């Protein structure tokens, strides 16, 4: 799946429209995820009606306000608009975490041909390996809501993690597919070492200090016997 977008520029639909254009950034945002390719256009009335439904679907799976751990999901808008102005206007209606291809990227039309998209709106659902889970999930998203994601997840055999993923970090340069595992491992080891240290420290503060005080007291009670010098 990642290979499908390597050497391409994906843009985040936030106010800054941050570009993801390095191999590391693309892998960090797409690896081991179910990918939704949303084909639509500004002049399509059905697309306008579907966008709020898709936004709500995506938000409930990714937004920390609704879910503790974001799901392994990425949403990419593949514009079939006739002008860049139309695309920009339509993007304002979509979720800020959505990704999109720039209007001048001919790969938009190529993707439409690869997945044989004829009608809009269309949501092509892909496994992490790039194979198709659903050629058009618009009806399922309308009817089942977030429940259909769990079916896709089981079918794709994706292992869900119970800690924050690397995509939640603002600094893309620090992202790594193994960062969360490494942080969890080190945190667990640090906790164990800290408990052992406090346990030892508690013993020293208790019996250790008491033994030191008793030894010093005994020394004070003993008379000075002087030093014997051999003549």
Secondary structure, 3 states (H helix, E strand, C coil): CHHHHCCCCEEECCCCCCEECCHHHHHHHHCCCEEEEEEECCCCHHHHHHHHHHHHHHHHHHCCCCCCCCCCEEEEEEECCCCHHHHHHHHCCCCCCCEEECCCCCHHHHHHHHCCCCCCCEEEEECCCCCEEECCCHHHHHHHCCHHHHHHHHHHCCCCCCCCCHHHCCCHHHCCCCHHHHHHHHHHHHHHHHHHHHHHHHHHHHHHHHHHHHHHHHHHHCCCCCCCCCC
